[in-house]
Amino acid sequence: MALDGSAVRAQTNQPANERFTAAAIDLGGTRSSRVTTAHVTISLDRWSSKAEQERLMAAMRGKSKDRALEVLRDLRPVGRIQLNTNLGYDLHLATQESTGDGRKITLVTDRPITFWEAWNQPMYADYPFTFIELRVDSNGRGNGHIMPAVRVSVSSDGKFMFLENYDIAVQLKDVEAEKTTRRAE
């Protein structure tokens, strides 16, 4: 998947105060032949600033992908994602852009690594990012997907970002957005 790098700079640091819920459907891919489902809750407190986005893009353009991961982890969290009733984890980048009849929301975070994975270093250990895309209409309803294990590269001119997904993306169905009150910091 290729993304226009200019879209990453289309947002300002504004409060988001939104919660998104969805049904996640994992069709199995190469990891499993069984279909699994989960309830996903995404809480956004703010949108990423242009400076944060540019800092991450500069790191992604660099030769060390470890540096891009360090920069992402260093960004102040923008919200959290939670599956079912499990503990959630921080989201580090959130952008939105108008689609004419709604919005496209892109979220990025580091992928949680298990002890087994850290120890054994399987091939997907080279896919340290998680990308989430939500497309919602003007009523806050829509669909999306989660790419749980992604490797990122950027074209030499910095205009395009390429996302290589390790496995099949998890589909998000029945996405619903709702406004929330600001969390205490």
C-alpha positions as CSV (number, residue, x, y, z in Angstrom):
1,M,0.0,0.0,0.0
2,A,1.3,3.5,-0.9
3,L,0.3,6.6,0.9
4,D,0.8,10.2,-0.2
5,G,3.3,11.7,2.2
6,S,1.6,15.1,2.1
7,A,-1.5,13.7,3.8
8,V,0.6,13.2,6.9
9,R,1.0,16.9,7.2
10,A,-2.7,17.8,6.9
11,Q,-3.7,18.0,10.6
12,T,-3.1,20.4,13.5
13,N,-2.8,19.7,17.2
14,Q,-6.4,20.0,18.2
15,P,-8.5,18.1,20.8
16,A,-10.3,15.1,19.4
17,N,-12.4,13.9,22.3
18,E,-13.9,11.0,20.3
19,R,-14.5,7.3,20.9
20,F,-14.9,4.8,18.1
21,T,-16.3,1.4,18.5
22,A,-16.3,-1.4,15.9
23,A,-16.5,-5.1,15.4
24,A,-13.1,-6.6,14.4
25,I,-13.1,-9.6,12.1
26,D,-9.8,-11.4,11.5
27,L,-10.1,-13.8,8.6
28,G,-7.1,-15.8,9.7
29,G,-4.5,-15.1,7.1
30,T,-1.3,-17.1,7.2
31,R,-1.3,-17.3,11.0
32,S,-4.5,-19.3,11.4
33,S,-7.3,-20.8,9.4
34,R,-10.0,-19.8,11.8
35,V,-12.0,-16.6,11.8
36,T,-11.9,-14.6,15.0
37,T,-13.9,-11.6,16.1
38,A,-13.4,-8.9,18.8
39,H,-15.0,-5.7,20.0
40,V,-12.6,-2.7,19.5
41,T,-12.8,0.6,21.3
42,I,-10.5,3.5,20.2
43,S,-10.5,6.6,22.4
44,L,-8.8,9.7,20.9
45,D,-7.9,12.7,23.1
46,R,-6.2,14.8,20.5
47,W,-5.0,14.9,16.9
48,S,-1.2,14.8,16.2
49,S,0.5,18.1,15.5
50,K,2.1,18.9,12.2
51,A,5.5,19.0,13.9
52,E,4.9,15.5,15.3
53,Q,3.9,14.2,11.9
54,E,6.9,15.8,10.2
55,R,9.3,14.5,12.9
56,L,8.0,10.9,12.3
57,M,8.2,11.3,8.5
58,A,11.8,12.5,8.7
59,A,12.7,9.5,10.8
60,M,10.9,7.2,8.4
61,R,12.9,8.7,5.5
62,G,16.1,7.9,7.3
63,K,18.1,4.7,6.9
64,S,17.4,3.3,10.4
65,K,13.8,2.0,10.8
66,D,14.7,1.6,14.5
67,R,15.0,5.4,14.7
68,A,11.4,5.8,13.3
69,L,10.1,3.4,15.9
70,E,12.0,5.3,18.6
71,V,10.5,8.6,17.4
72,L,7.0,7.1,17.3
73,R,7.3,5.8,20.9
74,D,8.6,9.2,22.0
75,L,5.5,11.0,20.8
76,R,3.0,11.9,23.4
77,P,0.1,9.5,23.2
78,V,-3.0,10.7,21.3
79,G,-5.4,8.0,22.7
80,R,-5.8,4.3,23.3
81,I,-7.0,1.1,21.6
82,Q,-8.6,-1.8,23.5
83,L,-9.8,-5.2,22.3
84,N,-12.7,-6.8,24.2
85,T,-12.0,-6.3,27.9
86,N,-8.2,-6.7,27.6
87,L,-5.8,-3.9,28.7
88,G,-5.5,-1.3,26.0
89,Y,-2.3,0.3,24.7
90,D,-1.4,3.8,23.6
91,L,-1.8,5.2,20.1
92,H,1.0,7.6,19.2
93,L,-0.2,9.3,16.0
94,A,-3.7,10.4,14.8
95,T,-4.6,12.3,11.7
96,Q,-7.9,13.0,9.9
97,E,-8.7,14.3,6.5
98,S,-12.0,15.1,4.8
99,T,-13.4,12.7,2.2
100,G,-16.1,15.0,1.1
101,D,-18.9,13.0,2.7
102,G,-17.0,12.1,5.9
103,R,-13.5,11.6,7.2
104,K,-10.5,9.2,6.8
105,I,-8.8,8.7,10.1
106,T,-5.3,7.2,10.3
107,L,-3.8,6.0,13.6
108,V,-0.3,4.6,14.1
109,T,1.4,2.9,17.0
110,D,4.1,0.5,17.8
111,R,3.1,-3.1,17.8
112,P,3.1,-4.9,21.1
113,I,5.9,-7.5,21.2
114,T,5.5,-10.7,23.2
115,F,8.4,-12.2,25.2
116,W,8.4,-15.2,22.8
117,E,8.7,-13.0,19.8
118,A,11.5,-10.9,21.4
119,W,13.4,-14.1,22.2
120,N,12.9,-16.0,18.9
121,Q,12.9,-13.1,16.4
122,P,10.5,-14.6,13.8
123,M,10.2,-12.9,10.4
124,Y,7.3,-10.7,11.5
125,A,9.6,-9.1,14.2
126,D,10.7,-6.8,11.3
127,Y,7.1,-5.4,11.1
128,P,7.1,-3.2,14.2
129,F,4.2,-0.8,13.4
130,T,0.4,-1.0,13.6
131,F,-1.7,1.1,11.2
132,I,-5.4,1.7,11.7
133,E,-7.6,3.3,9.1
134,L,-11.2,4.4,9.8
135,R,-13.5,5.8,7.2
136,V,-16.6,7.4,8.7
137,D,-19.4,9.3,7.1
138,S,-20.9,12.6,8.3
139,N,-23.0,10.6,10.8
140,G,-19.9,9.0,12.3
141,R,-20.6,5.5,10.9
142,G,-18.4,3.5,8.6
143,N,-15.7,0.8,8.3
144,G,-12.0,0.4,8.5
145,H,-9.1,-2.0,9.0
146,I,-6.2,-2.7,11.2
147,M,-2.8,-3.7,9.8
148,P,-1.3,-5.2,13.0
149,A,2.2,-5.8,11.7
150,V,3.6,-3.3,9.2
151,R,7.0,-2.4,7.8
152,V,7.3,1.1,6.5
153,S,9.5,2.6,3.8
154,V,9.4,6.1,2.2
155,S,10.3,7.1,-1.3
156,S,13.6,8.9,-1.7
157,D,11.8,12.2,-2.5
158,G,9.6,11.8,0.6
159,K,6.3,12.0,-1.3
160,F,5.1,8.5,-0.8
161,M,5.1,6.1,2.2
162,F,4.9,2.4,1.5
163,L,3.2,0.1,4.0
164,E,4.1,-3.6,3.8
165,N,1.6,-5.6,5.8
166,Y,2.9,-8.9,7.1
167,D,-0.5,-10.6,7.0
168,I,-4.1,-10.0,6.1
169,A,-5.6,-6.8,7.6
170,V,-8.2,-7.2,10.3
171,Q,-11.5,-5.7,9.0
172,L,-13.4,-3.2,11.2
173,K,-17.2,-3.3,10.6
174,D,-19.9,-1.1,12.0
175,V,-17.6,1.6,13.1
176,E,-19.4,4.2,15.2
177,A,-18.0,7.6,16.4
178,E,-19.2,9.4,19.5
179,K,-18.0,12.6,21.1
180,T,-16.6,12.3,24.6
181,T,-15.6,14.7,27.4
182,R,-11.9,15.5,27.7
183,R,-9.9,13.2,30.0
184,A,-8.0,14.7,32.9
185,E,-4.3,14.8,32.2
